Amino acid sequence: MLNRLDIIKSELRSFSPKEKIFVFLSMLSVFLIAGEYSITRPASNSIFISVFSTKYFPYVWLFTVPINLFIISLYNRFLPRLGCKKVFFTAVATVILVNSTTALFHSHCPQIIFFQFIFKDIYILLMFKQLWSLIHCTIPKEKAKYLYGAIFGMGGIGSIIGSFLPSFFAVHIGSTNLFYATIPIYLLIFVLYLLAYNKSCYGAQELDLPLDKKAFKSIFQSKYLKGILFLVVFMQISIALTDFQFNSFIERKIQDQDLRTEFCGKVVGLINILTFTFQFIGGFMLTRFLGVRRSHLLIPFILLGNSLFSLISPSFSVISYSLVSIKTVDYSLFGIMRELLYTPLNASEKFQAKAVIDVFAYRTSKAIASFIVIALQAFTITYLVSYVSLILVFLCILWIVTVSRLFQLEKAASLD
């Protein structure tokens, strides 16, 4: 750990004062974005189960696809015209509007949680994507391996601190009132983003991006980008299926909405603590000693072991462990490894093609998971959890094959 800190300090010394301020502001922004999500996500999850039950999870995932496509299409269309700062302001205003409206009108129209539940999984990725696109274009590739883990680690700290509120005070505050925390946090995030942008490599001059109407097509024309896309899809399908298993258990175990929010908050808190540890220590150790290619291979092997464990013993404790494990890996090791894959891309790919992968593909993958769950529900009820575990084993095998093929490409091999 000390060696890691010494290396980061050494790298920061080579930065100009302006670049150091940019890194600091970026870390604060990541801290707040992750912290807000840890406050509102458990509430959103618990309220949705109370209003609709877990049986509607596959259907809400399907609704995510057109909404996700609409938002990403708007983003890619208006980013070159309006610029990063105006688009970021619009995103912040929309997040505040949706969460505060949900808090105000939920008692009168409980069904409003349906849209908020969808939007929460889109806006968190969109906010991180906008910030990370700026980071990619500012921090040099040779310094990325040492700084990305530290930036992710600040998000881990924010998640841990943010999860305290729903974990211990949801019953006293009320689940819906947790949404009001979005207002002050996101106003501060907007201010920090503006300051970071002015300290970025673009300075006060707006980033000039070409109008790319073929962001989706460009991904499928590039074997490299397509490989990243498949990695993201495999991870998100695995998470969605594991999340479904977990929520199916918790719906039967805990009936009270606010108690369920507190329990989910504690689970999220545990995930955040483990994530923080892996972001600061595990990610650094992997990139330094294993390299990017072998680190990417390690991730599906870890999840394959968890899936086999869940298949053999499908109990609530095992499924809870699987959820904590897969989300910890996603937020830490997989997140760091994925971001490193974007470093050799050009500015247009980092801002626009990346948006398709990191936001649209991330949440659209849940639509695939929804078809899987709906199909299983139609044919079986008793062994649903076990069948999901069996599918997860198959996905991990495909994942391992995809990683192996991705790093056979000359461009990918140069990253290691």
MIBA-906085 format. One record per residue: z, x, y of N, C-alpha, C in turn. Coordinates in steps of 0.05 Angstrom, whole numbers, padded with zeros to 5 digits, always signed. Example, Ala and Ser with C-alpha at 12.3 -4.5 7.8 and 13.67 -1.06 7.14 Angstrom:
BEGIN
+00156+00264-00114+00156+00246-00090+00156+00264-00066;+00142+00257-00045+00143+00273-00021+00157+00258+00001;
END
This chain:
BEGIN
+00000+00017-00024+00000+00000+00000+00000+00017+00025;+00017+00038+00025+00017+00056+00048-00009+00071+00051;-00021+00079+00029-00046+00092+00030-00067+00074+00042;-00066+00048+00034-00084+00028+00045-00082+00026+00075;-00057+00025+00085-00052+00023+00114-00061+00048+00129;-00058+00071+00116-00067+00096+00129-00097+00097+00132;-00111+00087+00112-00140+00086+00113-00150+00067+00135;-00137+00043+00136-00144+00024+00157-00139+00035+00184;-00116+00048+00188-00110+00061+00214-00131+00082+00221;-00139+00098+00201-00158+00119+00205-00185+00107+00213;-00193+00085+00201-00218+00072+00208-00217+00060+00236;-00194+00049+00243-00192+00036+00269-00193+00057+00292;-00184+00082+00286-00185+00103+00306-00213+00109+00315;-00232+00105+00297-00260+00110+00303-00273+00087+00319;-00259+00065+00322-00269+00042+00338-00264+00047+00368;-00281+00037+00384-00276+00037+00413-00255+00017+00419;-00242+00019+00443-00222-00001+00451-00232-00030+00449;-00257-00034+00457-00269-00060+00456-00272-00071+00428;-00279-00053+00409-00282-00061+00381-00254-00067+00369;-00234-00052+00377-00207-00057+00366-00197-00084+00375;-00202-00091+00400-00194-00118+00410-00209-00140+00394;-00235-00135+00388-00250-00154+00373-00238-00159+00345;-00230-00137+00332-00218-00139+00305-00192-00155+00307;-00176-00149+00328-00150-00162+00331-00154-00192+00336;-00173-00199+00353-00178-00228+00359-00189-00242+00335;-00206-00228+00319-00216-00240+00295-00194-00246+00275;-00175-00227+00273-00153-00231+00254-00136-00255+00263;-00131-00258+00289-00115-00281+00298-00130-00307+00293;-00156-00307+00296-00172-00331+00292-00171-00339+00262;-00175-00319+00245-00173-00325+00216-00145-00335+00208;-00125-00323+00220-00097-00332+00216-00093-00362+00222;-00104-00370+00245-00100-00398+00254-00117-00418+00239;-00142-00410+00232-00159-00428+00217-00147-00434+00190;-00138-00413+00176-00125-00416+00150-00099-00431+00152;-00083-00426+00173-00057-00439+00176-00061-00469+00180;-00080-00477+00197-00085-00506+00201-00093-00520+00176;-00110-00507+00160-00119-00520+00135-00096-00523+00115;-00078-00505+00115-00055-00507+00097-00036-00529+00105;-00037-00538+00130-00021-00560+00140-00033-00587+00133;-00059-00589+00138-00073-00615+00136-00083-00621+00108;-00090-00601+00092-00103-00605+00066-00084-00620+00047;-00059-00611+00043-00041-00626+00025-00038-00655+00033;-00036-00661+00059-00034-00688+00068-00058-00704+00062;-00082-00693+00067-00107-00707+00061-00109-00713+00031;-00103-00694+00015-00104-00697-00014-00086-00719-00024;-00061-00719-00014-00041-00738-00023-00048-00767-00014;-00056-00769+00011-00063-00796+00022-00088-00807+00007;-00107-00790+00001-00131-00800-00013-00124-00811-00041;-00106-00797-00055-00097-00806-00081-00083-00833-00079;-00067-00836-00058-00052-00862-00054-00071-00885-00049;-00092-00880-00033-00111-00901-00025-00132-00906-00047;-00143-00885-00059-00166-00889-00077-00160-00881-00106;-00141-00863-00112-00135-00852-00138-00155-00830-00145;-00148-00813-00165-00165-00791-00172-00191-00799-00186;-00192-00824-00195-00217-00834-00207-00241-00833-00188;-00235-00833-00162-00256-00833-00142-00264-00805-00132;-00250-00785-00143-00257-00757-00135-00287-00751-00140;-00298-00757-00164-00327-00751-00168-00345-00765-00148;-00338-00790-00140-00355-00805-00121-00353-00794-00093;-00330-00785-00085-00328-00773-00058-00342-00747-00057;-00342-00732-00079-00358-00707-00080-00387-00713-00077;-00397-00735-00088-00425-00742-00085-00432-00749-00056;-00414-00763-00043-00418-00769-00015-00418-00744+00003;-00406-00723-00007-00405-00698+00008-00433-00686+00012;-00451-00690-00008-00477-00678-00007-00493-00686+00018;-00498-00712+00023-00514-00718+00047-00501-00711+00073;-00474-00714+00074-00460-00707+00099-00461-00677+00103;-00458-00662+00082-00460-00633+00083-00487-00624+00092;-00508-00636+00081-00535-00629+00088-00541-00636+00117;-00531-00658+00126-00535-00667+00154-00522-00647+00173;-00497-00639+00168-00483-00621+00185-00496-00593+00186;-00504-00583+00163-00516-00556+00162-00544-00557+00176;-00558-00579+00172-00585-00582+00185-00581-00581+00216;-00561-00596+00225-00556-00596+00254-00548-00568+00264;-00531-00555+00248-00522-00528+00255-00545-00508+00258;-00562-00507+00238-00585-00489+00238-00606-00496+00259;-00608-00522+00266-00627-00531+00286-00618-00523+00314;-00592-00528+00320-00582-00524+00347-00571-00497+00353;-00565-00481+00332-00554-00454+00337-00572-00437+00355;-00598-00435+00348-00615-00419+00365-00619-00430+00393;-00617-00457+00396-00622-00470+00422-00597-00469+00440;-00574-00475+00428-00549-00477+00444-00534-00451+00445;-00536-00435+00424-00521-00410+00423-00495-00414+00408;-00483-00391+00400-00459-00392+00383-00435-00405+00396;-00431-00399+00422-00407-00409+00436-00407-00439+00438;-00430-00451+00446-00432-00480+00449-00430-00494+00422;-00442-00483+00402-00440-00495+00375-00411-00493+00365;-00398-00471+00370-00370-00469+00361-00352-00489+00376;-00357-00493+00401-00342-00512+00417-00346-00540+00405;-00371-00547+00398-00377-00573+00387-00362-00577+00360;-00362-00556+00344-00348-00558+00319-00318-00562+00322;-00306-00547+00341-00277-00550+00347-00271-00578+00356;-00287-00589+00375-00283-00616+00385-00285-00637+00363;-00304-00633+00345-00307-00652+00323-00284-00652+00304;-00274-00628+00298-00250-00626+00280-00226-00640+00292;-00221-00635+00317-00198-00648+00331-00202-00678+00331;-00226-00687+00337-00231-00716+00338-00227-00730+00311;-00237-00718+00290-00235-00730+00263-00206-00731+00254;-00191-00709+00256-00163-00708+00246-00145-00726+00263;-00147-00725+00290-00130-00742+00307-00136-00771+00303;-00162-00778+00299-00169-00806+00294-00158-00816+00268;-00158-00799+00248-00146-00806+00222-00117-00812+00225;-00103-00795+00240-00074-00799+00244-00068-00824+00259;-00084-00831+00279-00080-00855+00295-00085-00881+00281;-00107-00882+00265-00116-00907+00254-00112-00910+00224;-00099-00891+00211-00095-00893+00182-00079-00918+00174;-00058-00924+00189-00041-00947+00182-00056-00973+00185;-00076-00974+00203-00091-00999+00206-00116-01000+00188;-00126-00976+00181-00150-00975+00164-00147-00951+00145;-00132-00955+00123-00127-00932+00104-00152-00919+00094;-00174-00934+00092-00199-00924+00081-00211-00901+00098;-00201-00897+00122-00212-00876+00140-00207-00849+00127;-00188-00847+00109-00183-00821+00096-00207-00812+00079;-00224-00831+00071-00247-00824+00055-00265-00804+00070;-00271-00809+00095-00288-00791+00111-00273-00765+00117;-00247-00767+00125-00232-00743+00131-00230-00725+00107;-00227-00736+00083-00225-00721+00059-00250-00705+00054;-00273-00717+00060-00299-00703+00057-00302-00681+00078;-00295-00689+00103-00300-00671+00126-00282-00647+00125;-00258-00649+00115-00239-00627+00114-00250-00603+00098;-00265-00609+00077-00276-00588+00060-00301-00576+00072;-00313-00589+00091-00336-00579+00105-00329-00562+00129;-00310-00573+00145-00304-00559+00170-00290-00533+00166;-00273-00530+00146-00259-00505+00141-00279-00483+00135;-00300-00489+00120-00320-00469+00113-00338-00463+00137;-00344-00484+00153-00361-00481+00176-00348-00463+00197;-00322-00467+00201-00307-00451+00220-00305-00422+00211;-00299-00417+00186-00298-00390+00176-00325-00377+00176;-00346-00392+00170-00373-00381+00169-00382-00371+00196;-00376-00387+00217-00384-00379+00244-00369-00353+00252;-00344-00352+00246-00329-00328+00253-00338-00304+00237;-00342-00307+00211-00350-00285+00194-00379-00276+00200;-00396-00293+00209-00423-00285+00217-00421-00265+00241;-00403-00271+00259-00399-00254+00282-00387-00227+00274;-00368-00228+00254-00356-00204+00244-00377-00186+00230;-00394-00198+00214-00414-00183+00200-00433-00168+00219;-00439-00181+00241-00457-00169+00261-00444-00149+00280;-00418-00146+00277-00403-00128+00295-00391-00104+00281;-00379-00109+00258-00366-00087+00243-00386-00073+00225;-00390-00047+00228-00409-00031+00212-00404-00034+00183;-00425-00032+00167-00424-00034+00138-00404-00015+00126;-00404+00010+00136-00387+00031+00124-00357+00026+00128;-00350+00010+00148-00322+00004+00153-00314-00023+00140;-00333-00038+00131-00327-00065+00121-00309-00065+00097;-00312-00046+00078-00296-00046+00054-00266-00044+00060;-00259-00030+00082-00231-00026+00088-00220-00048+00106;-00237-00060+00123-00227-00080+00142-00228-00108+00132;-00247-00115+00115-00250-00142+00106-00226-00153+00092;-00214-00135+00075-00190-00143+00061-00167-00149+00080;-00165-00133+00101-00144-00137+00121-00148-00163+00136;-00173-00169+00143-00179-00194+00157-00173-00218+00139;-00181-00216+00114-00175-00238+00095-00144-00240+00092;-00130-00217+00092-00101-00218+00090-00088-00233+00112;-00098-00231+00137-00087-00246+00159-00091-00276+00154;-00113-00284+00142-00116-00312+00134-00095-00320+00113;-00089-00301+00095-00068-00307+00075-00041-00311+00088;-00034-00295+00108-00009-00298+00122-00008-00325+00137;-00031-00332+00150-00033-00358+00163-00029-00381+00144;-00041-00379+00120-00039-00400+00100-00010-00403+00090;+00004-00380+00087+00032-00381+00078+00049-00395+00098;+00047-00387+00124+00063-00399+00145+00056-00428+00149;+00030-00434+00148+00021-00462+00152+00031-00481+00130;+00033-00471+00106+00041-00488+00083+00071-00495+00084;+00087-00481+00100+00115-00488+00103+00119-00516+00113;+00102-00525+00132+00106-00551+00144+00103-00574+00124;+00081-00576+00109+00080-00597+00089+00098-00593+00065;+00104-00568+00059+00121-00563+00035+00150-00573+00039;+00161-00571+00063+00189-00578+00067+00194-00601+00086;+00174-00609+00101+00179-00630+00121+00161-00654+00120;+00144-00656+00099+00125-00678+00097+00140-00705+00095;+00162-00706+00081+00177-00731+00078+00189-00739+00105;+00199-00720+00120+00212-00726+00146+00191-00732+00168;+00169-00717+00168+00149-00720+00189+00130-00743+00182;+00123-00746+00157+00103-00765+00149+00076-00751+00145;+00062-00757+00123+00038-00743+00117+00017-00746+00138;+00013-00770+00149-00008-00774+00169-00003-00759+00195;+00022-00756+00202+00029-00742+00227+00023-00712+00226;+00019-00701+00202+00012-00673+00200-00016-00667+00212;-00033-00687+00213-00060-00684+00225-00059-00677+00254;-00038-00684+00268-00036-00678+00297-00034-00648+00302;-00026-00633+00282-00023-00603+00286-00050-00591+00292;-00072-00604+00285-00099-00594+00289-00104-00590+00319;-00094-00607+00336-00101-00607+00365-00094-00580+00378;-00068-00572+00378-00061-00547+00392-00073-00523+00378;-00074-00523+00352-00083-00500+00337-00113-00495+00342;-00129-00515+00342-00158-00511+00346-00165-00506+00375;-00149-00516+00393-00154-00508+00421-00150-00478+00425;-00129-00468+00412-00124-00439+00413-00146-00423+00399;-00155-00433+00376-00177-00420+00361-00202-00417+00378;-00208-00438+00394-00232-00437+00411-00229-00415+00432;-00206-00413+00444-00201-00392+00464-00204-00364+00452;-00193-00360+00428-00194-00335+00415-00223-00328+00407;-00238-00348+00399-00266-00343+00391-00282-00333+00416;-00278-00346+00438-00292-00339+00463-00286-00310+00470;-00260-00303+00469-00252-00275+00475-00264-00255+00455;-00264-00263+00430-00276-00245+00409-00306-00242+00413;-00319-00263+00420-00348-00262+00424-00355-00243+00447;-00340-00244+00468-00345-00227+00491-00339-00198+00485;-00322-00193+00465-00316-00165+00457-00333-00156+00433;-00351-00173+00423-00367-00166+00401-00390-00148+00409;-00407-00141+00391-00429-00123+00397-00449-00136+00416;-00447-00162+00420-00466-00176+00438-00454-00178+00466;-00428-00172+00469-00416-00174+00495-00417-00202+00506;-00421-00204+00532-00423-00230+00544-00451-00242+00542;-00470-00227+00530-00497-00237+00527-00500-00253+00502;-00512-00276+00504-00514-00294+00481-00532-00282+00459;-00524-00286+00434-00540-00275+00412-00567-00289+00410;-00588-00273+00408-00615-00284+00407-00623-00287+00378;-00624-00312+00368-00633-00317+00341-00659-00332+00341;-00677-00326+00323-00702-00341+00321-00696-00369+00309;-00713-00388+00316-00710-00415+00306-00720-00415+00277;-00703-00415+00258-00710-00414+00230-00710-00442+00218;-00733-00453+00213-00735-00479+00201-00737-00478+00170;-00736-00453+00159-00739-00450+00131-00715-00435+00119;-00691-00441+00129-00668-00427+00119-00663-00433+00089;-00668-00458+00081-00664-00465+00053-00686-00450+00036;-00711-00451+00045-00733-00440+00030-00730-00409+00027;-00720-00397+00049-00717-00367+00048-00698-00358+00027;-00678-00374+00021-00658-00367+00000-00672-00366-00027;-00688-00386-00033-00700-00387-00059-00724-00368-00062;-00733-00357-00039-00754-00336-00040-00742-00308-00044;-00716-00306-00040-00703-00280-00042-00686-00280-00067;-00692-00262-00086-00676-00260-00110-00647-00252-00104;-00644-00236-00083-00617-00227-00076-00600-00251-00066;-00611-00266-00046-00597-00289-00035-00592-00310-00057;-00612-00314-00074-00609-00333-00096-00587-00325-00115;-00584-00299-00119-00562-00290-00136-00535-00297-00124;-00532-00292-00098-00507-00299-00084-00502-00329-00086;-00523-00345-00083-00521-00374-00084-00510-00382-00111;-00520-00371-00133-00511-00379-00160-00481-00371-00164;-00473-00348-00154-00445-00340-00156-00427-00360-00143;-00435-00369-00119-00419-00388-00104-00418-00415-00119;-00441-00424-00129-00442-00449-00144-00424-00449-00168;-00425-00427-00184-00408-00425-00208-00378-00426-00201;-00371-00412-00180-00343-00412-00172-00334-00440-00163;-00350-00453-00146-00342-00479-00135-00342-00501-00156;-00360-00501-00175-00359-00520-00196-00334-00516-00213;-00327-00491-00218-00303-00485-00234-00278-00495-00219;-00277-00490-00193-00254-00499-00177-00252-00529-00177;-00275-00543-00173-00275-00572-00172-00265-00584-00198;-00274-00574-00220-00266-00584-00246-00236-00579-00251;-00227-00555-00244-00198-00549-00248-00181-00566-00229;-00191-00571-00205-00177-00588-00186-00174-00616-00196;-00196-00626-00209-00195-00653-00220-00174-00654-00243;-00173-00634-00259-00153-00634-00281-00125-00635-00269;-00120-00619-00249-00094-00617-00236-00086-00644-00224;-00104-00656-00208-00098-00681-00195-00095-00705-00214;-00108-00703-00237-00105-00724-00257-00076-00724-00268;-00065-00700-00271-00038-00697-00280-00018-00706-00259;-00022-00696-00234-00003-00701-00213-00002-00731-00205;-00024-00745-00208-00024-00774-00202-00006-00789-00221;-00004-00780-00246+00013-00793-00266+00042-00784-00263;+00046-00758-00255+00073-00747-00254+00089-00755-00229;+00076-00756-00205+00089-00762-00180+00076-00786-00167;+00091-00807-00164+00080-00832-00153+00083-00834-00123;+00104-00823-00111+00109-00826-00083+00090-00808-00067;+00078-00819-00046+00058-00804-00030+00069-00779-00016;+00091-00782-00002+00102-00759+00013+00114-00738-00006;+00126-00746-00028+00135-00727-00048+00112-00712-00060;+00090-00726-00064+00066-00713-00075+00055-00693-00055;+00057-00700-00029+00048-00682-00008+00064-00656-00009;+00091-00659-00011+00109-00636-00012+00103-00619-00036;+00099-00631-00060+00093-00616-00084+00067-00600-00081;+00046-00614-00071+00020-00601-00066+00023-00578-00046;+00040-00583-00026+00045-00562-00006+00058-00538-00018;+00076-00542-00037+00089-00519-00051+00069-00504-00068;+00051-00519-00081+00030-00506-00097+00012-00489-00079;+00004-00501-00057-00013-00487-00038+00002-00462-00027;+00028-00465-00022+00044-00443-00013+00044-00420-00033;+00047-00426-00058+00047-00406-00079+00019-00392-00080;-00002-00408-00078-00029-00397-00078-00032-00378-00055;-00022-00386-00032-00025-00370-00008-00010-00343-00010;+00014-00344-00022+00030-00319-00026+00015-00300-00044;+00005-00310-00066-00010-00293-00085-00036-00283-00072;-00049-00301-00057-00074-00294-00043-00069-00271-00024;-00048-00273-00009-00041-00252+00011-00037-00225-00003;-00024-00226-00026-00019-00201-00041-00046-00189-00051;-00063-00205-00062-00088-00195-00072-00107-00187-00049;-00105-00200-00026-00123-00193-00004-00116-00166+00007;-00091-00160+00010-00082-00134+00021-00082-00111+00001;-00077-00118-00024-00074-00097-00045-00096-00098-00065;-00099-00121-00079-00118-00124-00100-00147-00119-00092;-00155-00131-00069-00182-00128-00060-00189-00099-00054;-00170-00085-00041-00174-00057-00034-00176-00040-00060;-00159-00045-00079-00159-00029-00104-00186-00033-00119;-00195-00058-00119-00220-00064-00134-00244-00050-00121;-00247-00054-00095-00270-00042-00081-00270-00012-00082;-00246+00000-00082-00244+00029-00081-00248+00041-00109;-00237+00029-00130-00237+00042-00156-00257+00030-00175;-00264+00005-00172-00283-00008-00190-00311-00010-00178;-00312-00013-00151-00338-00018-00139-00344-00047-00138;-00364-00055-00123-00371-00083-00119-00381-00096-00145;-00399-00082-00159-00411-00094-00183-00390-00100-00205;-00374-00080-00212-00353-00084-00232-00332-00104-00223;-00326-00105-00198-00307-00124-00187-00317-00152-00191;-00343-00156-00185-00355-00183-00189-00355-00191-00218;-00358-00172-00236-00357-00179-00265-00329-00185-00274;-00309-00172-00262-00281-00177-00270-00273-00206-00264;-00282-00218-00242-00274-00245-00234-00280-00266-00255;-00305-00269-00265-00310-00289-00285-00295-00284-00312;-00290-00258-00318-00275-00252-00342-00246-00262-00340;-00234-00259-00316-00207-00270-00311-00207-00300-00315;-00226-00313-00303-00227-00343-00304-00234-00352-00332;-00250-00337-00347-00256-00344-00375-00231-00344-00391;-00213-00325-00387-00188-00324-00402-00171-00349-00395;-00170-00356-00369-00155-00380-00361-00166-00405-00374;-00192-00407-00375-00205-00431-00387-00200-00434-00416;-00200-00411-00430-00193-00411-00459-00164-00420-00463;-00146-00410-00446-00118-00417-00447-00114-00447-00443;-00128-00459-00423-00127-00487-00418-00138-00504-00441;-00159-00493-00454-00171-00507-00476-00152-00509-00500;-00138-00487-00504-00119-00486-00527-00094-00503-00522;-00084-00501-00496-00059-00516-00490-00062-00531-00463;-00074-00555-00464-00080-00570-00440-00055-00586-00429;-00034-00571-00421-00010-00583-00410-00010-00582-00380;+00008-00596-00367+00010-00596-00338+00016-00568-00327;+00034-00554-00340+00041-00527-00331+00018-00508-00333;+00002-00510-00355-00021-00492-00359-00043-00498-00339;-00048-00524-00334-00068-00532-00315-00060-00524-00287;-00034-00527-00281-00024-00518-00254-00028-00488-00251;-00023-00473-00272-00027-00444-00271-00057-00438-00267;-00074-00453-00280-00103-00448-00278-00113-00454-00249;-00102-00475-00237-00109-00481-00209-00100-00459-00190;-00075-00451-00193-00065-00430-00176-00081-00404-00180;-00088-00398-00205-00103-00374-00211-00131-00374-00199;-00146-00395-00203-00174-00396-00194-00175-00397-00164;-00157-00411-00151-00158-00413-00122-00149-00387-00109;-00130-00373-00122-00122-00347-00112-00145-00327-00113;-00159-00327-00136-00182-00309-00139-00204-00316-00119;-00209-00342-00115-00230-00351-00096-00224-00342-00067;-00199-00347-00059-00191-00341-00031-00188-00311-00026;-00184-00295-00047-00179-00267-00043-00202-00249-00054;-00201-00244-00080-00220-00225-00091-00249-00234-00089;-00254-00259-00096-00282-00269-00095-00291-00270-00066;-00274-00279-00048-00281-00280-00020-00289-00253-00008;-00273-00233-00014-00278-00206-00004-00304-00195-00016;-00307-00198-00042-00331-00188-00056-00356-00203-00046;-00354-00229-00041-00377-00244-00031-00386-00235-00004;-00366-00232+00014-00373-00223+00042-00386-00196+00042;-00378-00178+00024-00391-00152+00023-00420-00153+00016;-00428-00174+00001-00456-00177-00007-00474-00184+00017;-00462-00194+00038-00478-00202+00062-00483-00179+00081;-00469-00156+00077-00471-00135+00097-00499-00124+00102;-00516-00122+00081-00543-00110+00087-00563-00129+00098;-00556-00155+00102-00575-00175+00111-00580-00172+00141;-00602-00184+00151-00608-00184+00179-00593-00206+00193;-00594-00207+00220-00577-00226+00236-00584-00255+00229;-00610-00261+00226-00618-00288+00220-00606-00297+00193;-00607-00279+00173-00596-00286+00147-00566-00289+00148;-00553-00272+00164-00523-00273+00166-00514-00299+00179;-00529-00310+00198-00520-00333+00212-00531-00359+00200;-00556-00359+00191-00569-00384+00182-00570-00388+00152;-00582-00368+00138-00583-00370+00109-00554-00370+00097;-00537-00354+00110-00509-00353+00101-00495-00380+00104;-00503-00395+00125-00491-00422+00129-00499-00441+00107;-00523-00438+00097-00532-00455+00075-00516-00449+00050;-00511-00423+00044-00496-00416+00020-00467-00422+00023;-00455-00413+00046-00426-00415+00049-00415-00442+00055;-00432-00460+00065-00422-00487+00072-00436-00508+00055;-00463-00509+00056-00477-00529+00041-00473-00526+00011;-00480-00502+00001-00478-00497-00028-00449-00498-00038;-00430-00489-00021-00402-00490-00029-00394-00519-00036;-00399-00537-00018-00390-00565-00023-00409-00582-00039;-00435-00575-00038-00454-00590-00055-00449-00584-00084;-00438-00561-00090-00431-00555-00118-00413-00576-00130;-00396-00588-00113-00378-00609-00123-00393-00633-00133;-00418-00638-00123-00434-00660-00132-00441-00655-00162;-00447-00630-00169-00453-00624-00197-00429-00629-00214;-00405-00621-00203-00380-00625-00218-00375-00655-00221;-00382-00671-00201-00378-00700-00202-00394-00713-00224;-00419-00704-00227-00436-00715-00249-00424-00708-00276;-00413-00684-00278-00400-00675-00303-00377-00693-00309;-00359-00698-00289-00336-00715-00294-00343-00743-00300;-00362-00754-00285-00371-00782-00289-00382-00785-00317;-00398-00766-00326-00409-00767-00353-00387-00766-00374;-00368-00749-00370-00345-00747-00389-00329-00772-00389;-00324-00784-00365-00309-00809-00364-00323-00832-00379;-00349-00831-00379-00365-00852-00392-00363-00850-00423;-00358-00826-00433-00358-00822-00462-00330-00818-00474;-00311-00809-00458-00285-00803-00469-00263-00806-00448;-00239-00812-00456-00216-00813-00438-00194-00796-00449;-00189-00797-00475-00166-00783-00487-00168-00753-00484;-00192-00742-00488-00194-00713-00489-00210-00702-00464;-00208-00717-00442-00223-00710-00418-00216-00682-00408;-00190-00675-00407-00182-00649-00397-00192-00627-00415;-00191-00631-00441-00200-00610-00459-00230-00606-00457;-00246-00627-00453-00275-00625-00450-00282-00610-00425;-00266-00615-00403-00271-00601-00378-00266-00571-00382;-00245-00564-00397-00239-00536-00403-00262-00523-00418;-00273-00537-00437-00295-00527-00453-00320-00521-00435;-00325-00539-00416-00347-00535-00397-00342-00510-00379;-00317-00507-00372-00309-00483-00355-00314-00457-00370;-00310-00457-00396-00315-00433-00412-00345-00427-00411;-00362-00447-00414-00391-00444-00413-00400-00434-00386;-00388-00444-00365-00395-00435-00337-00389-00406-00333;-00366-00397-00343-00358-00369-00340-00377-00351-00354;-00388-00359-00377-00407-00342-00391-00433-00340-00375;-00443-00362-00364-00466-00362-00347-00462-00344-00322;-00438-00346-00312-00430-00330-00288-00432-00300-00294;-00422-00291-00317-00423-00263-00324-00452-00254-00327;-00469-00270-00339-00497-00263-00342-00510-00261-00315;-00504-00279-00296-00516-00279-00270-00508-00254-00254;-00483-00247-00255-00474-00222-00241-00489-00198-00252;-00491-00196-00278-00505-00174-00290-00534-00172-00280;-00548-00194-00278-00575-00194-00269-00578-00189-00239;-00559-00199-00224-00559-00195-00195-00558-00165-00188;-00541-00151-00201-00537-00122-00194-00557-00104-00208;-00577-00116-00222-00599-00100-00231-00619-00095-00209;-00618-00112-00188-00635-00109-00165-00629-00083-00150;-00649-00070-00141-00645-00045-00127-00628-00048-00101;-00632-00070-00087-00617-00075-00062-00588-00079-00068;-00581-00094-00089-00554-00099-00096-00540-00074-00106;-00555-00058-00122-00544-00034-00134-00535-00014-00113;-00548-00015-00089-00541+00004-00068-00514-00003-00055;-00503-00026-00060-00477-00034-00048-00454-00020-00062;-00458-00014-00087-00435-00004-00103-00429+00025-00096;
END
